[in-house]
Amino acid sequence: MRVLLTGAWTMIATAWRLNPRKTALAVALMTAGAVAAPLLAAALGWMTREVVAGATGRAVLAGVTVAVLAVTALTLSHFAHLAYYELSELAELDFDERVVEVSNGSPGIEHHERAEHADTWTVLRQEGGRFRTGLEALLNGVGLLLAVVLTAVLLAGRNPLLLLLPVAAVPPLLAGRAAERVLDRARTATAEPTRTALNLFHLTTSARLAGELRVSRVGDELRARHGRLWARATRGLWRAHLTATWLRAAGQVVFALAYVAGVLLVVRDAIAGRRGVGDVVLVVVLAAQVNQQVATAVTLLQDLQRMAGAYRRLTEAAASVTGPDPVAARDSPPPRLRHGIDFAGVAFAYPGTDAPVLREVDLHLPAGATVAVVGENGAGKSTLVKLLCGFYRPSAGRVLVDGADLRGLALPEWRARIAAGFQDFVRYEFRVGQVVGLGDLPRMSSEPAVREALDRADAADLPDRLPDGLRTRLGKSYADGVELSGGQWQKLALGRAVMREAPLLLVLDEPTSALDPEAEHALFRRYAEHAKRVARRTGGITVFVSHRFSAVRTADLIVVVRGGRVVEVGDHAALVAGGGLYAELFALQAKSYR
Ligand SMILES: Nc1ncnc2c1ncn2[C@@H]1O[C@H](COP(=O)(O)OP(=O)(O)OP(=O)(O)O)[C@@H](O)[C@H]1O
């Protein structure tokens, strides 16, 4: 009940916040429309009485009243719809924005790793679309409440026993709640196959992956898997719907029996001469409305319960999305690095797993240095970078920025001092200038800043080769959108990464994987100049992960990672002379190039 009231209150508060005038208008129109129905029953009873009594004048007056009330009952809800239509749209948008905010607004990304969180998200995405039904139910509910009170008063006036009719509405209500619980459990249980099936659907319909799917000929296999998963989810939901239907039907039968008994009660009074024929008409019409009111109330309550459930899930998700220690983290990062960044006894396992991905990492990254991180696939290089960005906290040990624990730094401030380009970069389907400018929001619209960043990413001429220069719209979602090659997208992502002029940490995780060797070489030359400028200005450290040793060898410091441990640290010459893993990997790559 508390969940329901909280959900209802949140919804009405949201509607009021979004548009108080339209909320008030919708409630007024809905209320007038709802109250007109029981009044119509009373007017019909009155008209019947006058007709039977042969009072023509009063019968005509009653008839006109009946007509006015009938028109009101039938039409006002349509006008109310006009008022709440826009509100529902806005409220749905508001709900979606909250979902995005909870999913994406936290400093850490640990919640994305938890399976139960993913299930909540699957359900929330499905339920968000039902928001309009919930709001409509709530607005209808206000009018319905008044109509129920009016009906109760009118029925009690005929026979107090008729007041038991609304009591008979309790079983359908309880049955409806039980049915909703059964469905909710089934939705949670089937969230995983549904999510996986949706992933497969996106995979098999993605334009980006169409080529690979055709070459590897896995289309049929993926389609079959999608079909099996979808069928599994549907079977689970169907069984729940069957149980829910039986529960609801059982509840309704209880009310139907009470309704018939109520009507028979007044018919008996009329036969005994205690009530007139007008009363019988009133009760027959009104009792039918009680049936309608209860059915509507049950549906409205189900909608409200559903929405309240969605709110509960959202609130719980928001509470579980804590991110790394937001309360403790208050300090600001230093304006410039003097000592550097240290890993002190760092170990790390991803949330929800026990397997350590990093172990006993002790590492000093000197201020102003360019650091290359190398190692085999899965060694832990990207994880190291993610800890530096504060996406996760170490399971043991500390990351220190000029001696201060990263845990104590306010993450938004630390992020503001990081410039980063990731392996999985985003392909924003915006205009070219914006795609790059996003890297430094305050200077996003500055054309010189964007051009400078493109120059650093060795992509100064890229806009000139596009139809509308920096204003060219990118992506296939638009009719006039231009699609870029993988390397061009990567260069724009790199440009975005170097938009910030004075970062303390510049992170590039495999920044050149899609570039040809010539482009890669040119880019690293330019990039090194930028890194040196940043180092002079802020003592900033550049950390890049790369499998290309031609780029790695130029770094001031090379960190070799194997099985989650840092096994070698030094510059190119020292590591080659050391004859360890680095020397081995370097020799292997040099040989394959020869
Ligand atoms: N989100 C995650 N949840 C659980 N385990 C993960 C996650 N991301 C990575 N891992 C695991 O952590 C280990 C290290 O991964 P990481 O991405 O850091 O390797 P890497 O050295 O960057 O590899 P690559 O060169 O292939 O990019 C791998 O065994 C991987 O399976």
The ligand as an SDF file (V2000), in Angstrom:
LIG
                    3D

 31 33  0  0  0  0  0  0  0  0999 V2000
   33.7800   -5.7720  -16.8350 N   0  0  0  0  0  0  0  0  0  0  0  0
   34.4580   -6.8860  -16.5340 C   0  0  0  0  0  0  0  0  0  0  0  0
   33.9520   -7.7900  -15.6790 N   0  0  0  0  0  0  0  0  0  0  0  0
   34.6330   -8.8980  -15.3530 C   0  0  0  0  0  0  0  0  0  0  0  0
   35.8550   -9.2040  -15.8440 N   0  0  0  0  0  0  0  0  0  0  0  0
   36.3860   -8.3340  -16.7080 C   0  0  0  0  0  0  0  0  0  0  0  0
   35.7390   -7.1420  -17.1020 C   0  0  0  0  0  0  0  0  0  0  0  0
   36.5200   -6.4740  -17.9710 N   0  0  0  0  0  0  0  0  0  0  0  0
   37.6390   -7.2190  -18.1120 C   0  0  0  0  0  0  0  0  0  0  0  0
   37.5610   -8.3290  -17.3480 N   0  0  0  0  0  0  0  0  0  0  0  0
   38.5860   -9.3680  -17.2170 C   0  0  0  0  0  0  0  0  0  0  0  0
   39.7490   -8.7560  -16.7210 O   0  0  0  0  0  0  0  0  0  0  0  0
   40.9040   -9.2720  -17.3440 C   0  0  0  0  0  0  0  0  0  0  0  0
   41.7570   -8.1380  -17.8640 C   0  0  0  0  0  0  0  0  0  0  0  0
   41.0210   -7.4230  -18.8190 O   0  0  0  0  0  0  0  0  0  0  0  0
   41.5760   -6.0910  -19.5060 P   0  0  0  0  0  0  0  0  0  0  0  0
   40.5130   -5.5580  -20.3860 O   0  0  0  0  0  0  0  0  0  0  0  0
   42.1250   -5.2140  -18.4580 O   0  0  0  0  0  0  0  0  0  0  0  0
   42.7600   -6.7030  -20.3790 O   0  0  0  0  0  0  0  0  0  0  0  0
   43.6890   -5.9940  -21.4420 P   0  0  0  0  0  0  0  0  0  0  0  0
   45.0760   -6.2730  -21.0230 O   0  0  0  0  0  0  0  0  0  0  0  0
   43.3160   -4.5560  -21.6350 O   0  0  0  0  0  0  0  0  0  0  0  0
   43.3220   -6.8410  -22.7330 O   0  0  0  0  0  0  0  0  0  0  0  0
   43.2630   -6.4240  -24.2910 P   0  0  0  0  0  0  0  0  0  0  0  0
   44.6730   -6.2380  -24.7510 O   0  0  0  0  0  0  0  0  0  0  0  0
   42.6610   -7.6380  -24.9100 O   0  0  0  0  0  0  0  0  0  0  0  0
   42.4250   -5.2110  -24.3960 O   0  0  0  0  0  0  0  0  0  0  0  0
   40.4120  -10.2180  -18.4340 C   0  0  0  0  0  0  0  0  0  0  0  0
   40.5940  -11.5360  -17.9620 O   0  0  0  0  0  0  0  0  0  0  0  0
   38.9600   -9.9290  -18.5710 C   0  0  0  0  0  0  0  0  0  0  0  0
   38.2420  -11.0930  -18.8210 O   0  0  0  0  0  0  0  0  0  0  0  0
  1  2  1  0
  2  3  1  0
  2  7  2  0
  3  4  2  0
  4  5  1  0
  5  6  2  0
  6  7  1  0
  6 10  1  0
  7  8  1  0
  8  9  2  0
  9 10  1  0
 10 11  1  0
 11 12  1  0
 11 30  1  0
 12 13  1  0
 13 14  1  0
 13 28  1  0
 14 15  1  0
 15 16  1  0
 16 17  2  0
 16 18  1  0
 16 19  1  0
 19 20  1  0
 20 21  2  0
 20 22  1  0
 20 23  1  0
 23 24  1  0
 24 25  2  0
 24 26  1  0
 24 27  1  0
 28 29  1  0
 28 30  1  0
 30 31  1  0
M  END
$$$$
